Amino acid sequence: MKKTILFLAVLAMLVSSCKDKHDYTPGIIEFSEDTFDDCFDVSNFNAEHEVLYDDEQLYTIGRHKFTHVYVSYNGNALGVWELPCQVPILDLPSSTDSITIYVVPCFKKNGQSSTVKGYGYIKSYQFKIPLSKGGTTKLTKEMMNKHYQYHQYTVFPFIETFHSHIDFSPYNPVISVVNFECIADPENPSNRLGKITLTGDSLHETFEVATPEYIYTLSNQTYLEIRYKCESDMTIEIAAPDYYTVYPCGGLYATNEWQTVYINLDERFANIYNSTSLHATGIRAKILISGSKLENQDTHFYFDYVKIVTGPQS
């Protein structure tokens, strides 16, 4: 009996000594839904990029509505998280009260895809935050305010603010002469919106507006960024005259709430290029937005801004 008790005591000591002594208590990073709403500093954009954008254009290129965030710590990817979210950080050193993390704001590709993409035009991603084991740090809009800057090769070939001059025009006036009108934003009178109204008049039952023509470099990453709401679905297309084609890019669903979408264009440019034997480093193109009137009612389409961004991904 004594031998049995001694054996059990020794076994208990061995099991106890084999237990993992590591403290796995995480620190938590909490991201709010609007963490990245005002995260771009564009105060030096004109000087750094040798352009002359006015205040409204600069304000517009700084605006975003990201839906996800990618987080990395200590060289380890912690994944992509949908906002708002809480991200646990393990392996925190017990001797520090702050860490450096790698944070990339992300968006749903083409507004509807399940593919989430990191915004690739950013100069710097790293961010130092106070965080320790068992603690929670909330990253809010105020904390991330003006944290990011565009990298030096970022180009905006098209920025529509709807404030003073509209750069859209009807693509084919024979079919439709409808274009945007500028109106005051009912929710923010200092802001301006672009509005299209389709009526029962046969000339106003559809619209198809186009950006100015621009040569897009095939090797660049290029996105159309739109903030909109509308009563009927819309279609996005690329008109490339050198290739005698109008190529579909996808659609925008009807919604009574403001939506921000990021529509990939460079993949479509590649498809157009690969469909012919014409060799070039760029594609001359206009981007088209079109829509139709709903049956038996006037139909309204509203745009807060439209912009195209291109450049090599950082």
N, C-alpha and C positions, 0 to 999 in steps of 0.2 A: 504493500500500500504506500509506504513511504517513497519507494522507488517511482511509483506511478505519479505521485504528487510532484516529486522532483522533476520528472520528465515533462510534465505539463507546465511547470513553472519555467523550465528552460525553453520549451517550445514557445510559450507566450513572449518571453524576452526576445527570441529570434524573430518572431512575427512582428513585434513592435519595432525592432531595429530596422526591418525591411520596409516599413511604411515610407511613402514618398513625403519628404519633409518640405517640398517646394510649396510656396504660397501662391496659389493660382487666383487670388483675389484680383478681379479686373478693375481698371479705371474705365469710366464710361464717358464717351463723347456724344453729346446730344445735339442734333442738327434740327433747327426749326424749318418749317415749310418755306419760309422766305429768306433763309440764310444767305442765298446768293443773288438776291434781287438787285442789289446795288453794289456789286462786288468789283466793278471795273473802274479804275482810275484813268480817265481820258484827258486829264488836265494838260499833259504834255504830248498828246497824240499828234497834233499838228506839227510841232517842232521835230519830233522823232521820225515822223513819216513823210515830212516835207509836203504837206497838204494844207489847204486853207478851208477846212470845214467851219461852218458857223456854229453858234451855240446849240441850236436845235439839232443839227446833225451830230454833234459830239454827244449830246444827251442821248440821242437815239442809238448810236453805236455802243453806248454803255449799258443799254437796257437788255435784260434777259429774264427768262423765267425757267430756271433749270428744275428738273424733276427728280434727279438722282445725284448721288455723290460717290466717288471712288476714294477709298482711304487706304493708305499704306503706312506701316510703321516699322522702323528698324529693318527695312529691306523686305518685309513680308507683306504681300497683298492681303488686305482684310476684306476685299470684295466691293461690290457695287450695292448701294443701299438706297431705297426709295425714300424721299423726304416726305414727312418728318421721320426721323429715325434715331435710335440709340446704338452706337457702335462700341462694343466692349474691346478694350485693349489689354491683352495679357502680357506677361513677362515684363512688367514695369519694374525698373530698379527701385529698391526701397529707399535709396539714399537721395532721390531727387524729387522735386515737386513740379517739374515741368518736362515736357518732351517735345520733340520735333516730329511732325507728321507730314505726309504727302497727301494733299487733298485736291481732287479734280472735280469741278462741277460737271454734271453729265445731263444728257437729254435723250428722249426717245427719238430714234432716227425716223425721219419722215412723219413725225407726229403720231403715227399709229402703229409703228413696228414694235415688236417685242425686243428688238435690238437696242441696247442702250450704249451711247457713244460719249466718250469724254470730249469736252470742248478743247480742240487742239490748237487754238490760236493764242495761248497764254504764255507769258514770258516766264513766270515763276510759280511753282506750286507749293513749296514748303511753307509750313506755318508752325510757329512755336506756341504752345499753349500750356497753361498750368494744369497739371493732372497728376494724381497719385493714386495708389491702391485704395480701392473702396470709394474714391471720389467721383464726382460727376462734373464735367465742364460743359456748359451750354454754349454752342457757337451760334450766335444770332446774327441778324442782318447788320446790327450796329458793330459787332466785333469784326465782321468780314468786310465792312464798308471800305471800298477802294483798295482792297488787298491785291487784286490782280491787275496786270497791264497786258495789252496786246503785244505779241512779239513783233520785231521790226519788219518782218516780211508780210504782215497782215495788210490786205488791201480791201477796201470797200468800193467796188465799181458802181454800186447803186445804193443810194440812201433816200428813201421817200418818207418825209416827216409830215406831209400834208399841211404845212404851215403857210407857205407863201407861194410856192410854185409847184405844180404837179408835173412830174416827169413821165408819168404814164400817158399813153395815147391809144386810141382805138387801133387794133391790129389790122382789121379789114373794114374800112368805113362803108363798103358796099353792103356788108352784112349787119353791122351795128356801129352806130356813132356814139354809143354811151361811153362816158368817162366819169371819173371821180368828181365829186364836188367836195369842197372843204367845209366842215361844220365845226362848231364848238363842241367839245366833249361835255355832255350834260353832267357827268360826274366830276369833271375837273375843267372849268371854263377856260383856264389858261392853256389847256392842251387842245390840239386840233385833231380831227379825225377825217379820214377819207370815207365818203359814203357813195354808194351806187344804189339807185332805186329803179327797179324794173316794173313797168306798168303794162296795161292792156294794149297800148299802142303797139302795132306790129313792129315798129322800129326799136322798141324798148323792151322786148320780151327776152332778149339775151344780151350778154355783154362779153367782150373779149378784148382785154387791154394788154398792152405790151410795154416792157421796159425799153429804154434805148438799147441800141446794139453795142455789144462789147466783145472783145476777143478774150476768151477764157483759155488759160494755159492748161493743157491736158494733164500735166503732172501735178497740178495743185489740187488740194482739197477745197471744194467749193460748196457753200450752203446758201439756200434761200431761207431767210428768217422772217416770219410773218406773225404779227399779233392781230387777231381778227375775231369777229363774231358775225353770224349770218343766218338767214332764215331758209336758205336753200344751199345744197352742196355746190362746191366749186371744183374746178379742174386746173391743174398746173401742167404746162407744157413748155417745151423748148422749140423755138423756131430757128433752124439753122439753114440759111439760104444757100450756102455753098454745097450743102448735102441734099438739097431739095426735099427737106423733111420737116415735119412737125412731130416731135417725139413726146409721148406722155410721160409725166413724172409722178403722177399720183393725184389724190384728191384731198379736199378739206371738207369735213362733215359739217352739216348745219348745227349750230349751237347758239344758245341764248346767253352763254357766258364767254368772257374773253378767254381765248386760247392762244398760246404761243407755240409755234411749230418750227422745226428745223428740217428742211427738205434737202436731201443730198442731191447735188447736181453733177458732181464730177463722174459718178458712176454712169449717169445717163450720157454725158459727153463721150465717155469711153465707148458706150454701146453705139452711139451715132458714128463715131470715128471708125470702129471696127466693122461697121456694116458696108463700108465702101473701100475702094482702093486709093482714095485721095489721101496723100501724105501731108501732114502738117503738125506743128507743135501746139497749135491752138485752134479753137473753134469759134467762128464768128456767129453770135447768137443773140436772140431776144428771148426773154422769159415771159410767158403768157399766163394770164389768169382769166378764167371764163366762168360764167354761170348762167342759169336760166330761171325764168319766173315760175313761181308755183302757180298751180291752176286756180283761177278765180280769185286771185288776190295780188295786190302789189307786194313786191318782195324786196327786202332791204339787205344790203351787205355793208359791213363797217370794218374799217382797217385803222388800227392805231399807228402802225408803221410797217414798212416793207424794206428789207435791206438784203444785200448780197455780200457775202464775205468770202474771200479766197486767199490762198497762200499755202506754202508748205506747212505741214503739221509739225509742231515743235516736239 
